[in-house]
Amino acid sequence: TASRIRKSHFGKVVRLYAPIYFSNYCVNNCVYCGFRHSNKFDRRRLTIDEILAEAHVLKSWGMDSVLLIAGEDPKTVTAEFLSQVVPEIKKLFSYISVELHPQTEADYRKLFELGVHGLTLYQETYDRELYAKLHPSGPKRNYDGRVSAPEAAARAGFYNIGIGALLGLYNWRSEAISMYAHTLAIRKQNWRVRNQFSFPRITPMAG
């Protein structure tokens, strides 16, 4: 039934997007993540020119939807930096989304006004006790700040809100129910929002 309804609205269409990972620096120390602060490896921040060079390559491949993604890097992932990048990216792509650490509602609104309309933010796990163990240090340790960020983005105007749990950290049935409840909470106050779900899985990482 779901397949029939989808095809009646969209036809035989698959929407593709490509990511631009512009910084793998991170101040968080999430125990499951290869990018965690304590994991030592050569890191890189792209300059604005390097980001745009990546964007032009993706555009030349026919991509029209791009995801800007980075670790929690206070030196680069700022509203000021993004305000320089997004208008240039917008000249190339019809749709921009971001996968960044939680922003303030004011910063989300600024990004929305610049042309960013999609947000993806994984809660990783909805179990508070486990969440605290898995995030021993860094701003990401703030459970409530993270779980409330998608709603702040919705209030700021974002109309595509993506959430997800990292399957393998906790019981997947519990996580699925929690994602559903999280979605209902977001939609209760922001009924025009279109929700998206991701189901990332634990995989081996260096370190």
KOLMIVEX-181420 format. One line per 8 residues: number of its first residue (from 1); their letters; for each residue x, y, z of N, C-alpha, C, CB. Coordinates in pm, whole numbers. Glycine has a CB too. Layout:
BEGIN
NUM	A	X:Y:Z:X:Y:Z:X:Y:Z:X:Y:Z  ...
This chain:
BEGIN
1	TASRIRKS	83:-121:0:0:0:0:86:126:0:-93:1:121  190:124:84:280:240:91:348:264:-44:385:219:201  389:157:-109:454:170:-239:359:229:-343:505:33:-286  234:183:-342:136:233:-438:109:382:-418:4:154:-426  95:423:-290:67:564:-262:187:651:-301:34:583:-112  307:602:-269:426:681:-304:436:701:-455:555:611:-252  414:594:-531:425:604:-676:317:695:-733:415:467:-739  197:698:-670:90:784:-721:124:931:-703:-41:752:-650
9	HFGKVVRL	206:964:-602:245:1103:-577:373:1142:-650:262:1125:-429  470:1051:-654:603:1087:-701:648:1013:-826:701:1063:-593  578:907:-865:625:827:-977:744:744:-936:660:916:-1096  817:694:-1036:935:612:-1009:1057:704:-994:959:507:-1123  1062:771:-879:1164:873:-855:1239:842:-726:1100:1014:-849  1367:859:-730:1449:852:-610:1524:984:-597:1548:730:-614  1516:1045:-480:1586:1172:-458:1725:1144:-403:1505:1264:-362  1826:1198:-468:1964:1180:-426:2020:1312:-373:2049:1128:-541
17	YAPIYFSN	2110:1302:-278:2184:1418:-232:2329:1377:-212:2124:1477:-102  2416:1474:-207:2558:1447:-184:2607:1531:-67:2643:1476:-312  2693:1474:18:2744:1549:132:2874:1624:100:2767:1456:250  2892:1737:165:3022:1805:168:3063:1811:314:3015:1950:102  3160:1729:351:3209:1724:489:3322:1826:499:3258:1579:529  3296:1940:563:3394:2049:556:3482:2064:679:3322:2177:533  3460:1985:783:3552:1983:897:3535:1853:974:3529:2105:990  3647:1780:996:3638:1661:1080:3704:1684:1216:3703:1541:1010
25	YCVNNCVY	3724:1810:1251:3759:1845:1389:3634:1830:1475:3818:1991:1398  3652:1790:1600:3537:1778:1688:3581:1790:1834:3464:1644:1665  3505:1863:1913:3537:1882:2055:3467:1779:2143:3499:2022:2101  3381:1696:2083:3312:1594:2161:3396:1467:2171:3176:1562:2099  3362:1384:2267:3439:1262:2288:3347:1140:2291:3519:1271:2419  3256:1132:2196:3160:1022:2189:3236:890:2170:3058:1044:2073  3213:795:2259:3299:677:2263:3285:589:2139:3266:595:2385  3174:599:2064:3150:515:1948:3200:576:1818:3004:486:1937
33	CGFRHSNK	3253:699:1823:3281:775:1700:3429:785:1670:3222:914:1711  3466:755:1546:3605:765:1504:3656:908:1499:3622:702:1371  3564:1006:1493:3604:1147:1489:3618:1209:1627:3504:1226:1409  3600:1130:1733:3601:1186:1868:3733:1258:1898:3577:1075:1970  3725:1352:1988:3836:1443:2018:3963:1369:2058:3796:1538:2128  3950:1263:2134:4068:1191:2185:4131:1099:2082:4030:1112:2306  4066:1077:1969:4121:991:1864:4218:1073:1780:4006:931:1774  4343:1033:1778:4447:1114:1713:4467:1071:1567:4579:1102:1789
41	FDRRRLTI	4441:1164:1478:4468:1143:1336:4474:1281:1270:4358:1052:1268  4523:1285:1149:4532:1413:1078:4392:1463:1044:4618:1399:949  4364:1584:1088:4231:1643:1065:4240:1756:964:4169:1694:1197  4123:1795:914:4121:1894:806:3999:1982:817:4123:1825:671  4021:2111:797:3911:2206:779:3921:2261:638:3917:2322:886  3813:2256:564:3813:2314:431:3793:2465:438:3704:2250:344  3863:2535:352:3840:2678:338:3712:2699:256:3962:2749:270  3667:2821:252:3548:2851:172:3572:2816:26:3509:2999:186
49	DEILAEAH	3688:2850:-26:3720:2818:-165:3722:2668:-189:3854:2878:-203  3772:2591:-92:3776:2445:-108:3635:2387:-104:3863:2382:2  3550:2441:-19:3411:2395:-14:3343:2421:-148:3335:2465:100  3364:2538:-202:3300:2572:-330:3356:2488:-444:3320:2721:-360  3483:2453:-437:3541:2365:-538:3473:2228:-536:3694:2350:-517  3450:2176:-413:3378:2050:-399:3237:2062:-455:3373:2007:-252  3173:2176:-425:3036:2198:-471:3029:2199:-624:2982:2329:-414  3124:2261:-688:3124:2267:-834:3142:2128:-895:3236:2361:-884
57	VLKSWGMD	3223:2044:-833:3239:1906:-882:3106:1832:-872:3350:1831:-802  3041:1843:-757:2912:1774:-739:2809:1824:-841:2860:1795:-597  2809:1953:-864:2715:2009:-961:2743:1955:-1101:2721:2163:-961  2871:1940:-1133:2909:1889:-1266:2865:1744:-1284:3060:1900:-1287  2845:1673:-1174:2795:1535:-1180:2644:1529:-1188:2843:1458:-1059  2577:1645:-1184:2432:1648:-1196:2358:1653:-1065:2388:1531:-1271  2430:1667:-954:2363:1675:-824:2294:1811:-809:2464:1653:-708  2177:1811:-746:2106:1937:-723:2064:1953:-577:1984:1946:-813
65	SVLLIAGE	2107:1859:-492:2076:1865:-350:2203:1832:-274:1960:1767:-312  2238:1917:-177:2365:1900:-107:2343:1908:44:2466:2005:-153  2424:1830:117:2421:1829:263:2554:1882:314:2394:1685:318  2550:1988:393:2670:2041:458:2685:1974:594:2664:2197:472  2799:1908:616:2816:1829:737:2954:1852:796:2796:1679:708  2961:1854:929:3088:1876:997:3080:1824:1139:3126:2026:997  3196:1802:1200:3201:1772:1341:3171:1899:1421:3338:1714:1379  3163:1886:1552:3138:2004:1635:3271:2079:1651:3078:1964:1776
73	DPKTVTAE	3291:2172:1562:3418:2246:1550:3392:2394:1571:3485:2220:1412  3410:2446:1693:3377:2585:1722:3453:2687:1639:3402:2613:1866  3570:2648:1585:3649:2742:1505:3594:2761:1365:3792:2694:1496  3521:2662:1316:3471:2668:1178:3319:2667:1170:3526:2553:1099  3255:2580:1246:3111:2564:1235:3042:2671:1317:3067:2423:1280  3037:2790:1260:2974:2905:1324:2875:2967:1226:3081:3010:1369  2784:3044:1279:2686:3111:1192:2757:3209:1099:2580:3185:1277  2862:3273:1147:2936:3368:1064:3000:3298:944:3043:3440:1146
81	FLSQVVPE	3065:3185:970:3129:3110:860:3024:3060:761:3210:2992:915  2917:3003:812:2813:2948:726:2743:3057:645:2712:2872:808  2735:3177:702:2670:3287:629:2752:3329:507:2650:3408:722  2879:3293:505:2962:3319:387:2954:3205:286:3108:3340:429  2932:3085:337:2932:2966:251:2796:2945:183:2969:2843:331  2690:2950:262:2558:2910:212:2511:2992:91:2457:2924:323  2524:3126:89:2476:3199:-29:2546:3156:-158:2495:3347:-9  2673:3120:-148:2746:3075:-266:2700:2935:-308:2897:3075:-241
89	IKKLFSYI	2678:2848:-211:2628:2713:-240:2489:2720:-303:2625:2627:-113  2410:2816:-254:2272:2829:-302:2267:2865:-451:2199:2936:-220  2371:2926:-502:2376:2960:-644:2385:2835:-732:2494:3052:-673  2429:2724:-671:2452:2602:-748:2343:2496:-728:2586:2544:-710  2284:2492:-608:2192:2383:-575:2055:2440:-536:2248:2298:-460  1950:2367:-573:1815:2412:-539:1777:2376:-397:1714:2352:-636  1851:2281:-337:1816:2239:-201:1943:2218:-119:1731:2110:-204  1945:2278:0:2058:2264:92:2005:2217:227:2136:2399:108
97	SVELHPQT	2071:2118:283:2042:2075:419:2172:2073:498:1972:1936:420  2159:2066:630:2277:2066:716:2268:1952:817:2292:2202:788  2384:1899:851:2396:1803:960:2508:1854:1050:2425:1656:906  2471:1939:1143:2564:2008:1230:2521:1993:1375:2575:2157:1191  2607:2031:1467:2569:2026:1608:2455:2126:1634:2692:2058:1700  2381:2111:1742:2267:2200:1769:2305:2347:1767:2207:2166:1904  2219:2425:1699:2236:2570:1690:2126:2637:1772:2232:2617:1542  2141:2765:1795:2033:2839:1859:1921:2861:1758:2084:2976:1914
105	EADYRKLF	1801:2889:1808:1690:2915:1716:1720:3035:1627:1561:2938:1795  1788:3135:1682:1824:3254:1602:1919:3216:1489:1888:3362:1691  2016:3129:1517:2109:3087:1413:2040:2999:1310:2227:3011:1475  1948:2914:1355:1871:2835:1258:1789:2927:1167:1777:2736:1332  1732:3030:1225:1652:3122:1144:1740:3194:1041:1581:3224:1234  1861:3229:1082:1954:3294:990:1988:3200:875:2082:3338:1063  2014:3074:906:2045:2976:802:1926:2956:710:2087:2843:865  1806:2952:767:1686:2935:685:1670:3051:588:1561:2922:774
113	ELGVHGLT	1691:3172:637:1678:3290:552:1783:3294:441:1688:3417:637  1897:3228:466:2002:3221:365:1975:3114:260:2136:3196:431  1880:3022:291:1844:2921:192:1861:2777:235:1922:2942:72  1889:2753:364:1897:2616:415:1759:2574:465:2004:2603:529  1707:2465:414:1570:2426:448:1559:2288:512:1485:2429:324  1669:2214:519:1665:2081:577:1766:2064:689:1689:1978:471  1727:1987:790:1814:1959:904:1812:1810:933:1771:2039:1029  1930:1754:958:1940:1619:1011:2018:1626:1141:2009:1522:908
121	LYQETYDR	1962:1568:1246:2030:1567:1375:1996:1437:1448:1990:1692:1461  2095:1352:1461:2074:1224:1528:2081:1239:1679:2177:1121:1480  1987:1177:1748:1993:1175:1893:2089:1066:1941:1853:1152:1953  2122:973:1852:2211:860:1878:2142:754:1964:2341:908:1948  2105:788:2087:2021:700:2168:1929:787:2254:2107:605:2256  1808:738:2275:1711:812:2358:1716:767:2504:1570:792:2303  1798:668:2534:1812:624:2672:1907:719:2746:1863:476:2680  1855:792:2843:1936:897:2909:2060:841:2979:1851:971:3009
129	ELYAKLHP	2044:730:3047:2158:675:3122:2269:633:3027:2113:555:3208  2234:564:2921:2333:522:2823:2392:643:2751:2271:425:2723  2307:741:2719:2354:862:2651:2466:928:2732:2237:962:2630  2449:937:2864:2550:999:2949:2680:920:2946:2499:1009:3093  2671:788:2945:2792:705:2941:2866:719:2808:2756:557:2966  2791:731:2700:2851:736:2566:2905:874:2530:2749:695:2463  2866:977:2606:2911:1114:2580:2976:1170:2707:2791:1204:2533  3097:1123:2738:3161:1160:2866:3206:1305:2873:3278:1072:2890
137	SGPKRNYD	3230:1369:2758:3275:1508:2761:3238:1577:2630:3428:1516:2785  3234:1709:2637:3198:1788:2520:3055:1837:2527:3218:1707:2394  3022:1937:2447:2886:1995:2447:2777:1894:2415:2879:2108:2349  2811:1790:2340:2709:1692:2302:2656:1614:2423:2765:1594:2201  2723:1626:2536:2677:1560:2658:2539:1612:2702:2780:1580:2772  2501:1729:2654:2373:1791:2689:2258:1722:2615:2376:1942:2657  2197:1624:2679:2090:1546:2618:1972:1635:2579:2043:1436:2714  1926:1717:2673:1807:1798:2647:1830:1899:2536:1765:1870:2774
145	GRVSAPEA	1950:1956:2530:1980:2052:2425:1976:1989:2288:2116:2114:2449  2018:1862:2281:2019:1795:2152:1879:1752:2111:2111:1673:2157  1803:1697:2205:1671:1647:2169:1575:1761:2134:1614:1564:2283  1602:1881:2184:1512:1995:2156:1553:2074:2031:1508:2088:2277  1673:2049:1978:1721:2128:1864:1636:2113:1738:1862:2088:1832  1589:1993:1701:1505:1984:1581:1379:2071:1589:1465:1842:1557  1320:2080:1706:1202:2165:1721:1238:2312:1706:1136:2140:1857  1356:2351:1757:1402:2490:1740:1420:2521:1592:1534:2514:1817
153	AARAGFYN	1473:2425:1516:1491:2445:1372:1355:2457:1302:1572:2329:1310  1258:2375:1345:1123:2383:1287:1060:2519:1314:1035:2271:1344  1076:2571:1435:1022:2703:1468:1089:2811:1383:1040:2734:1618  1215:2787:1348:1290:2887:1269:1251:2883:1121:1440:2863:1282  1174:2782:1079:1127:2776:942:1167:2653:865:1175:2894:871  1261:2574:914:1302:2453:843:1179:2364:822:1412:2376:922  1162:2315:700:1043:2235:674:1075:2087:655:972:2288:553  1201:2049:644:1241:1909:643:1326:1884:767:1318:1873:512
161	IGIGALLG	1278:1802:857:1347:1773:982:1376:1623:989:1263:1819:1106  1504:1590:989:1545:1451:995:1602:1415:1131:1646:1421:886  1558:1303:1186:1611:1254:1313:1649:1108:1296:1508:1272:1429  1720:1054:1394:1756:914:1387:1825:868:1513:1845:889:1268  1828:737:1531:1902:676:1641:2010:587:1579:1807:594:1736  2121:577:1646:2232:496:1598:2209:351:1643:2371:550:1650  2160:271:1551:2120:135:1586:2242:51:1624:2044:68:1470  2231:-16:1736:2342:-93:1790:2385:-43:1926:2458:-88:1695
169	LYNWRSEA	2343:80:1960:2377:133:2091:2281:82:2199:2375:286:2087  2155:66:2162:2051:30:2259:1947:-54:2187:1986:158:2324  1847:-100:2256:1742:-182:2198:1670:-107:2087:1642:-225:2306  1673:-165:1966:1620:-92:1851:1470:-68:1858:1652:-168:1725  1396:-156:1925:1252:-136:1938:1222:-12:2022:1185:-261:2000  1294:-1:2132:1278:116:2218:1314:244:2144:1364:103:2345  1422:239:2066:1465:357:1991:1362:396:1886:1601:331:1924  1302:298:1820:1200:326:1718:1079:394:1779:1158:198:1647
177	ISMYAHTL	1035:345:1894:921:406:1963:955:549:2006:879:322:2085  1078:568:2054:1121:701:2098:1129:798:1982:1257:692:2169  1176:751:1866:1180:837:1747:1039:880:1708:1247:764:1630  945:786:1716:805:816:1685:751:923:1780:719:689:1693  779:906:1910:733:1004:2009:799:1140:1987:762:954:2151  927:1138:1951:999:1262:1924:936:1335:1806:1149:1232:1896  901:1258:1703:837:1316:1585:703:1379:1620:817:1210:1478  624:1310:1700:494:1365:1740:511:1496:1816:417:1264:1825
185	AIRKQNWR	613:1503:1901:638:1625:1978:675:1741:1887:750:1601:2081  756:1713:1785:794:1817:1689:673:1865:1609:904:1765:1594  593:1770:1562:479:1802:1476:364:1868:1553:428:1677:1408  358:1845:1681:248:1901:1760:247:2053:1750:260:1858:1907  363:2115:1750:372:2260:1743:411:2310:1604:472:2310:1844  454:2219:1517:503:2259:1383:444:2161:1281:661:2259:1377  315:2171:1258:244:2069:1183:277:2067:1034:98:2087:1201  338:2172:983:375:2174:841:508:2102:812:384:2317:793
193	VRNQFSFP	578:2066:916:708:2003:900:695:1866:834:778:1988:1037  789:1837:744:799:1703:685:912:1630:756:826:1711:529  879:1516:810:976:1441:889:1051:1338:805:907:1372:1006  1177:1322:837:1259:1220:773:1326:1137:881:1365:1285:677  1347:1010:851:1409:920:948:1532:854:886:1309:813:995  1637:844:965:1757:773:922:1784:662:1021:1879:870:911  1842:556:970:1871:441:1055:2019:401:1041:1780:322:1018  2108:487:1087:2251:451:1081:2280:334:1174:2340:573:1118
201	RITPMAG	2383:257:1140:2418:139:1219:2565:147:1262:2391:10:1139  2594:87:1376:2731:80:1425:2816:3:1324:2736:13:1565  2929:60:1286:3024:-8:1199:3164:15:1253:3013:43:1053  3262:-67:1217:3397:-50:1269:3457:85:1227:3487:-164:1221  3530:148:1320:3598:274:1293:3739:267:1350:3520:394:1355  3831:337:1288:3968:341:1337:3971:398:1479:4058:426:1244  4045:333:1569:4055:381:1706:3939:339:1796:4064:528:1706
